[in-house]
């Protein structure tokens, strides 16, 4: 690794270059396509925890925020899925 080049990276790129070696969104895409049950279980457990902490109102707020992010994500994440895709 070229440390002078690394020092010029933003904090996110520094983190993923050390942990995982490529953008975490690409790693998570690989998980989604290879182990679909894993993200589904994450959502189920997160929903259960949100319900336990905030009741139905807390869960409803979380769903609204997630839906907003999900819709906005489609405006920006339009790249074709490429297994094992590397960062810049």
C-alpha positions as CSV (number, residue, x, y, z in Angstrom):
1,X,0.0,0.0,0.0
2,X,1.2,3.5,-0.9
3,X,0.9,5.4,2.4
4,X,1.3,8.8,0.9
5,X,-1.6,8.1,-1.4
6,X,-3.6,6.5,1.5
7,X,-3.2,9.7,3.6
8,X,-5.1,11.6,0.9
9,X,-8.1,9.4,1.1
10,X,-11.3,10.5,2.9
11,X,-12.2,8.7,6.1
12,X,-14.6,6.2,4.5
13,X,-12.0,5.1,1.9
14,X,-9.3,4.8,4.6
15,X,-11.6,2.5,6.6
16,X,-12.7,0.3,3.7
17,X,-9.1,0.1,2.4
18,X,-8.1,-1.3,5.8
19,X,-11.2,-3.3,6.6
20,X,-12.4,-5.4,3.6
21,X,-10.2,-3.9,0.9
22,X,-13.1,-2.5,-1.1
23,X,-16.3,-0.4,-0.6
24,X,-18.6,-2.0,2.0
25,X,-21.6,-1.4,-0.3
26,X,-20.0,-3.8,-2.8
27,X,-19.3,-6.3,0.0
28,X,-22.9,-6.1,1.2
29,X,-24.1,-6.6,-2.4
30,X,-22.1,-9.8,-2.5
31,X,-23.7,-10.9,0.7
32,X,-27.2,-10.1,-0.6
33,X,-26.6,-12.2,-3.8
34,X,-24.9,-15.1,-2.1
35,X,-26.7,-15.2,1.4
36,X,-30.1,-13.6,1.0
37,X,-31.3,-15.0,4.3
38,X,-28.6,-12.9,6.2
39,X,-30.0,-9.4,5.4
40,X,-33.6,-10.7,5.9
41,X,-32.7,-11.9,9.4
42,X,-31.0,-8.6,10.1
43,X,-34.2,-6.7,9.2
44,X,-36.3,-9.1,11.3
45,X,-34.1,-8.7,14.4
46,X,-33.8,-5.0,13.9
47,X,-37.6,-4.7,13.7
48,X,-38.1,-6.8,16.8
49,X,-35.6,-4.7,18.8
50,X,-37.2,-1.4,17.6
51,X,-40.6,-2.7,18.7
52,X,-39.2,-3.6,22.1
53,X,-37.6,-0.2,22.6
54,X,-40.2,2.1,20.9
55,X,-43.4,0.1,20.5
56,X,-45.5,0.5,17.4
57,X,-44.7,4.2,17.1
58,X,-41.0,3.6,17.2
59,X,-41.3,0.8,14.7
60,X,-43.5,2.9,12.4
61,X,-41.0,5.8,12.5
62,X,-38.1,3.4,11.7
63,X,-40.1,2.0,8.7
64,X,-40.8,5.5,7.4
65,X,-37.2,6.5,7.7
66,X,-36.0,3.3,6.0
67,X,-38.6,3.7,3.2
68,X,-37.4,7.2,2.6
69,X,-33.8,6.1,2.4
70,X,-34.7,3.1,0.2
71,X,-36.5,5.3,-2.3
72,X,-33.6,7.8,-2.4
73,X,-31.1,5.1,-2.7
74,X,-32.5,4.1,-6.1
75,X,-31.7,7.5,-7.4
76,X,-28.0,7.1,-6.7
77,X,-27.3,3.3,-6.7
78,X,-28.0,2.7,-10.4
79,X,-24.8,0.8,-11.2
80,X,-25.1,-2.7,-12.6
81,X,-24.2,-5.4,-10.0
82,X,-20.8,-6.9,-10.7
83,X,-19.8,-9.8,-8.4
84,X,-16.6,-9.0,-6.5
85,X,-16.6,-5.4,-7.8
86,X,-13.6,-3.3,-6.7
87,X,-13.5,0.3,-5.7
88,X,-11.6,3.1,-7.5
